[in-house]
Amino acid sequence: MRRRHGYLLVETLTILVVVPALFLATAGIYVIFTQDVPRGIRAVQEDTACLDMIAHVRDDVAAARSVELGADGHFPIIHIGDSVVSYELAEGLMRRLARTAAEGEPVVTGSWRLPGLAVRWRLLPGVKAPTLAVSTSIRQKTQGHVQDKFVNSHVFFARTPGQAVAE
């Protein structure tokens, strides 16, 4: 009996058709692991940084004697004792700026890298204590479409002058 040293034409054509078909069938799995998972991880990390920034805003507003919005309404100005704190978002960097009456220039006391952050600051009228509402989301561009992820709204109340500071 003679031993074969090669493949038949049918076997070769089968391999040439089946292997690309398998690659096409499993391409979605590769997209998930190479694009979707890293994008999701970045969004979670950015949301974690955003929540840390929101915690600082909450603490500032809780200690505030008054809260107002800047001239353009894009950032809050929080008056705490004899100092003024503001939050400004520029080029994907949220900065916490503090200035006392003695200092002329504000000092950066905190910063968070938030390239996809969309934030909206509002003052709520009709409440006794100064009230700041913050709406945040992480914007991601996926296949030409902008998606808002981790959409949150937060409402912070400043203490009224007669109210004791909770510890």
Backbone torsions as a table, in degrees:
resi	resn	phi	psi	omega
1	MET	NA	138.2	-175.9
2	ARG	-94.3	140.0	-178.5
3	ARG	-92.7	140.7	-178.1
4	ARG	-82.8	142.6	179.6
5	HIS	-124.1	56.1	179.1
6	GLY	164.1	-174.1	-179.3
7	TYR	-110.6	151.1	174.5
8	LEU	-75.6	160.0	179.0
9	LEU	-60.7	-38.9	-179.7
10	VAL	-64.9	-41.6	179.0
11	GLU	-63.8	-43.1	-179.4
12	THR	-64.7	-45.5	178.9
13	LEU	-64.6	-36.1	177.7
14	THR	-62.4	-44.5	179.0
15	ILE	-64.7	-41.3	-179.5
16	LEU	-66.9	-22.8	178.9
17	VAL	-94.4	-42.4	-174.3
18	VAL	-71.2	-43.6	-176.3
19	VAL	-62.5	-49.2	176.6
20	PRO	-63.1	-34.1	177.9
21	ALA	-64.2	-39.3	176.3
22	LEU	-65.1	-40.3	177.9
23	PHE	-62.5	-41.8	178.5
24	LEU	-65.8	-38.2	-179.1
25	ALA	-68.3	-31.9	-177.0
26	THR	-101.6	7.6	-178.1
27	ALA	-62.9	-33.7	179.5
28	GLY	-61.3	-35.1	178.6
29	ILE	-65.3	-40.8	179.5
30	TYR	-66.9	-36.4	177.3
31	VAL	-64.2	-40.7	178.9
32	ILE	-60.0	-47.4	-175.5
33	PHE	-77.3	-26.3	-177.5
34	THR	-96.7	-20.4	-177.7
35	GLN	-123.9	-54.5	-172.4
36	ASP	-67.2	-44.0	-178.9
37	VAL	-64.7	-49.4	177.2
38	PRO	-61.3	-37.3	178.6
39	ARG	-64.7	-41.0	177.6
40	GLY	-66.1	-39.1	178.5
41	ILE	-64.5	-42.1	177.6
42	ARG	-62.4	-40.2	179.9
43	ALA	-65.0	-41.2	179.0
44	VAL	-65.5	-42.5	178.4
45	GLN	-63.4	-40.6	179.6
46	GLU	-67.9	-38.5	177.8
47	ASP	-66.6	-36.3	176.8
48	THR	-63.0	-43.0	176.7
49	ALA	-64.8	-37.5	178.5
50	CYS	-64.5	-42.0	178.7
51	LEU	-65.7	-33.5	175.2
52	ASP	-65.3	-42.5	177.5
53	MET	-63.8	-41.4	179.0
54	ILE	-62.6	-36.1	177.2
55	ALA	-62.4	-38.8	176.9
56	HIS	-66.7	-40.0	177.8
57	VAL	-62.5	-44.2	179.5
58	ARG	-58.3	-46.6	179.6
59	ASP	-63.6	-39.9	179.9
60	ASP	-66.1	-44.2	-178.8
61	VAL	-68.5	-36.1	179.2
62	ALA	-63.2	-31.3	-179.7
63	ALA	-94.9	0.5	-172.7
64	ALA	-77.8	149.7	170.8
65	ARG	-97.0	-23.4	173.7
66	SER	-156.6	153.8	179.8
67	VAL	-134.4	135.4	176.1
68	GLU	-144.6	167.1	176.6
69	LEU	-100.0	151.8	177.8
70	GLY	-63.9	176.2	-175.7
71	ALA	-56.7	-39.5	-178.7
72	ASP	-92.4	-3.1	178.5
73	GLY	77.0	9.5	-176.9
74	HIS	-94.3	-5.2	178.7
75	PHE	-152.2	148.9	-179.8
76	PRO	-86.1	150.9	172.0
77	ILE	-119.1	118.1	-173.8
78	ILE	-114.8	122.6	179.6
79	HIS	-95.4	114.9	-179.9
80	ILE	-121.1	108.7	-178.9
81	GLY	58.7	-122.7	179.2
82	ASP	-99.3	9.4	179.8
83	SER	-115.0	162.0	178.8
84	VAL	-124.4	129.8	179.8
85	VAL	-117.6	137.1	175.0
86	SER	-137.2	157.2	177.7
87	TYR	-120.2	128.2	-178.6
88	GLU	-131.3	135.1	178.1
89	LEU	-108.4	119.9	178.8
90	ALA	-144.1	125.6	176.6
91	GLU	53.5	43.1	176.2
92	GLY	77.6	10.7	-179.9
93	LEU	-122.8	116.6	175.5
94	MET	-90.2	124.0	-178.6
95	ARG	-118.2	138.8	173.6
96	ARG	-99.8	116.0	-177.7
97	LEU	-108.6	130.9	178.3
98	ALA	-122.8	140.9	179.1
99	ARG	-143.7	132.3	174.4
100	THR	-99.4	170.0	-178.9
101	ALA	-63.7	-30.3	-178.4
102	ALA	-75.4	-29.4	-177.4
103	GLU	-90.4	143.2	178.4
104	GLY	-86.3	-48.0	-176.8
105	GLU	-96.2	142.8	176.3
106	PRO	-70.2	149.6	-180.0
107	VAL	-110.4	134.2	177.2
108	VAL	-74.5	115.5	-179.2
109	THR	-107.3	-1.3	176.8
110	GLY	-172.1	146.9	176.4
111	SER	-148.9	146.5	-179.5
112	TRP	-134.1	133.1	177.7
113	ARG	-84.5	107.7	-176.9
114	LEU	-134.0	74.6	-173.9
115	PRO	-66.4	-26.3	-177.8
116	GLY	-105.3	12.3	-174.7
117	LEU	-74.1	131.2	169.0
118	ALA	-115.2	121.4	-175.7
119	VAL	-129.6	143.3	177.8
120	ARG	-132.9	122.4	180.0
121	TRP	-102.4	135.9	176.7
122	ARG	-142.2	147.1	170.3
123	LEU	-98.9	133.7	-179.8
124	LEU	-94.2	120.5	-180.0
125	PRO	-81.8	164.4	173.9
126	GLY	81.6	11.4	178.5
127	VAL	-114.2	141.6	-177.2
128	LYS	-60.0	-50.5	-179.6
129	ALA	-85.8	150.1	174.3
130	PRO	-57.6	131.3	-174.7
131	THR	-127.5	127.9	-179.6
132	LEU	-114.8	126.3	175.8
133	ALA	-106.9	132.5	-178.4
134	VAL	-124.7	124.7	174.6
135	SER	-112.5	127.2	-178.1
136	THR	-128.8	154.5	170.7
137	SER	-158.5	157.7	176.6
138	ILE	-104.1	118.9	-178.7
139	ARG	-95.1	129.6	177.1
140	GLN	-129.4	138.4	177.3
141	LYS	-96.1	119.5	-178.7
142	THR	-126.4	115.7	178.1
143	GLN	50.9	44.3	177.1
144	GLY	83.9	-4.8	179.7
145	HIS	-110.0	138.2	177.0
146	VAL	-91.8	126.4	179.4
147	GLN	-117.0	137.2	174.3
148	ASP	-94.6	121.9	179.0
149	LYS	-112.1	154.7	176.3
150	PHE	51.6	53.6	179.7
151	VAL	-75.3	122.5	-177.7
152	ASN	-136.1	152.2	171.4
153	SER	-129.1	138.1	-179.1
154	HIS	-130.9	141.7	176.1
155	VAL	-124.1	127.1	-178.5
156	PHE	-121.7	135.0	-179.9
157	PHE	-109.4	129.7	173.2
158	ALA	-79.8	152.0	179.2
159	ARG	-73.8	148.2	177.4
160	THR	-80.2	158.1	-175.8
161	PRO	-55.3	-33.8	-178.9
162	GLY	-85.8	-3.8	-174.5
163	GLN	-91.5	136.3	179.1
164	ALA	-76.0	152.2	178.3
165	VAL	-78.8	125.3	178.4
166	ALA	-77.1	139.9	-179.9
167	GLU	-113.1	NA	NA
